[in-house]
Each structure stands twice: as structure tokens, then as C-alpha cells.
């Protein structure tokens, strides 16, 4: 179920922002049914679960989010503008 939910979110993202697919080349974003992309979906959902679980511990949540930001900063093409509402 977690995979299906994440795939639906990414499918919608890719339909609305086709250029975003290229940001997920390292996890085979062109095929959301691939094992690589499904594994990525699990990591995304687990990250959300972790963040939600840390809402009552802001210091640890901030450390977790800072770590996640560092991981994504190293990915070419990921920009601050991609996160605007």
C-alpha cells in the first residue's frame, strides 16, 4: 500500500511537471513500476513517517530534515524553486 500511494503521488507529479522525471534518473524514474523506483517510494514514505513521528521532538526533527536536505543538495537539478507552492 505504501508503494502504491507513493507511486500515485509521483505519477501525478510527473504528469504535471514532466521535467521532474529527469531528477529521478538514479532510481529509474522513467519507470515507476521498476524495482528501483519502488524502493525509492518506500524510502520517501518512510521518511515522511519518520518526520511525522518526530513532530513532538522539534530538535530531532530539524536534525533529520537537515540531514535529508544535505542528501538532496548533492543531486544535480534539485533546486529551491522546485519546492515552491
VOPAGU-2260 file (C-alpha; in pm, 1 decimal, decimal comma):
REM VOPAGU-2260
SITE   aa  ch    i         X         Y         Z
SITE  UNK   A    0       0,0       0,0       0,0
SITE  UNK   A    1     283,9     242,1      80,2
SITE  UNK   A    2     435,4     184,3    -261,2
SITE  UNK   A    3     102,5     241,0    -437,6
SITE  UNK   A    4      42,7     568,4    -254,3
SITE  UNK   A    5     391,6     698,0    -331,4
SITE  UNK   A    6     364,2     586,7    -694,4
SITE  UNK   A    7      34,9     775,9    -726,1
SITE  UNK   A    8     196,5    1091,3    -587,4
SITE  UNK   A    9     492,7    1062,6    -823,8
SITE  UNK   A   10     267,6     977,9   -1119,1
SITE  UNK   A   11      74,7    1298,8   -1054,8
SITE  UNK   A   12     397,3    1497,5   -1010,9
SITE  UNK   A   13     539,9    1363,8   -1336,3
SITE  UNK   A   14     213,2    1429,6   -1522,4
SITE  UNK   A   15     207,5    1790,6   -1403,2
SITE  UNK   A   16     582,3    1855,8   -1418,1
SITE  UNK   A   17     726,3    1626,2   -1687,2
SITE  UNK   A   18    1075,2    1772,7   -1642,5
SITE  UNK   A   19    1077,6    1631,9   -1288,2
SITE  UNK   A   20    1120,6    1278,7   -1423,5
SITE  UNK   A   21    1482,2    1357,7   -1511,2
SITE  UNK   A   22    1555,0    1432,5   -1144,4
SITE  UNK   A   23    1486,0    1069,2   -1062,4
SITE  UNK   A   24    1717,9     904,2   -1313,0
SITE  UNK   A   25    1918,8     741,6   -1035,5
SITE  UNK   A   26    1610,8     549,7    -924,3
SITE  UNK   A   27    1470,6     475,8   -1271,9
SITE  UNK   A   28    1204,6     746,4   -1254,2
SITE  UNK   A   29    1105,4     680,2   -1612,9
SITE  UNK   A   30     951,2     352,6   -1496,1
SITE  UNK   A   31     757,8     399,7   -1172,9
SITE  UNK   A   32     689,9      25,6   -1169,8
SITE  UNK   A   33    1058,0     -68,4   -1164,4
SITE  UNK   A   34    1206,3    -223,5    -853,9
SITE  UNK   A   35    1447,8      70,4    -822,7
SITE  UNK   A   36    1166,1     322,6    -819,9
SITE  UNK   A   37     953,3     115,1    -584,4
SITE  UNK   A   38    1247,6     105,3    -342,5
SITE  UNK   A   39    1270,1     484,5    -371,7
SITE  UNK   A   40     898,1     509,6    -296,3
SITE  UNK   A   41     949,7     311,4      23,8
SITE  UNK   A   42    1232,6     545,1     128,8
SITE  UNK   A   43    1014,5     851,1      63,7
SITE  UNK   A   44     718,9     716,3     259,0
SITE  UNK   A   45     943,2     601,3     542,8
SITE  UNK   A   46    1098,4     948,7     552,2
SITE  UNK   A   47     753,9    1105,1     581,1
SITE  UNK   A   48     661,9     858,2     853,1
SITE  UNK   A   49     978,6     946,3    1041,3
SITE  UNK   A   50     915,6    1320,3    1009,8
SITE  UNK   A   51     557,7    1284,5    1131,0
SITE  UNK   A   52     677,1    1075,2    1423,6
SITE  UNK   A   53     923,9    1346,8    1520,0
SITE  UNK   A   54     674,0    1633,7    1526,0
SITE  UNK   A   55     674,0    1622,1    1905,5
SITE  UNK   A   56    1055,7    1648,4    1910,8
SITE  UNK   A   57    1141,4    1958,6    1706,3
SITE  UNK   A   58    1516,4    1943,5    1768,2
SITE  UNK   A   59    1543,6    1588,4    1636,9
SITE  UNK   A   60    1303,9    1664,6    1351,8
SITE  UNK   A   61    1519,5    1959,2    1246,2
SITE  UNK   A   62    1831,2    1741,8    1256,9
SITE  UNK   A   63    1657,6    1475,6    1046,7
SITE  UNK   A   64    1537,4    1730,8     791,3
SITE  UNK   A   65    1881,9    1892,2     776,3
SITE  UNK   A   66    2031,4    1551,1     701,3
SITE  UNK   A   67    1774,1    1492,5     428,1
SITE  UNK   A   68    1842,1    1836,5     281,3
SITE  UNK   A   69    2214,0    1758,0     268,6
SITE  UNK   A   70    2144,1    1436,9      79,5
SITE  UNK   A   71    1932,2    1617,3    -177,9
SITE  UNK   A   72    2161,5    1916,8    -212,3
SITE  UNK   A   73    2411,6    1685,6    -379,2
SITE  UNK   A   74    2162,6    1588,2    -650,0
SITE  UNK   A   75    2206,9    1778,0    -973,2
SITE  UNK   A   76    1897,0    1961,3   -1086,6
SITE  UNK   A   77    1730,4    1982,3    -745,8
SITE  UNK   A   78    1669,3    2349,3    -677,6
SITE  UNK   A   79    1487,1    2553,4    -419,2
SITE  UNK   A   80    1242,5    2661,5    -689,5
SITE  UNK   A   81    1122,6    2304,8    -722,7
SITE  UNK   A   82     968,5    2329,3    -378,8
SITE  UNK   A   83     755,3    2638,6    -423,0
SITE  UNK   A   84     384,0    2601,2    -364,3
